[in-house]
């Protein structure tokens, strides 16, 4: 049987379910939930694959951009798209990911290298 590559939506569902279970069992982690496919309100009706919300400060959000196994989580196109969404929405951090890897970035801060 040929090896199947992981579908982005399947990966997204599994990852978000896992994160939400982790948050439920560990109240010391100061995030309340991760949501799926929310419109981030920028040009082109772009969506975040996931939004991890702080339970301490509702303005603190980590956005997720996920791809299938054909991608590398550090691919320049993926990172630029995710960074732009995070920057435009004022999110401090964003994650790019594939079933093989997750990478977290701090969003660009104007005036800082």
Steps between C-alpha positions, in 0.01 A plus 500: 500500500651840404581747777239774526596860562317674781215722385515854642145487638554162666821629660325819605216311667730263684735777617222728621327212682828407668569861605149547641529175700838614633351834606204329675731277704757769588340811646844643574545553125356847458312442177129430486444342159611471142245569230494390137468686167418847626495790257784733596340790314775594260488548125392191311287358786798314645448247776725387783520121522499538877484775762631420849341739749645611835286443808670793674487769229251463214719718276777239516456260209734262323396430142574172321562442130516132411591309185525138391813285492606640161600823675780598735376704798778754436409553132535871423157527335327336796687706759437829316127428470472402866709799612285742301179363651644518851643851450179638347297367792738601778586144608830473689585152374415263217567136423564335166470126484482172318442150637881477534579831668360804679691828515405796718599856407473833672316743274699787351513806720543826307835660573662181632729282290 
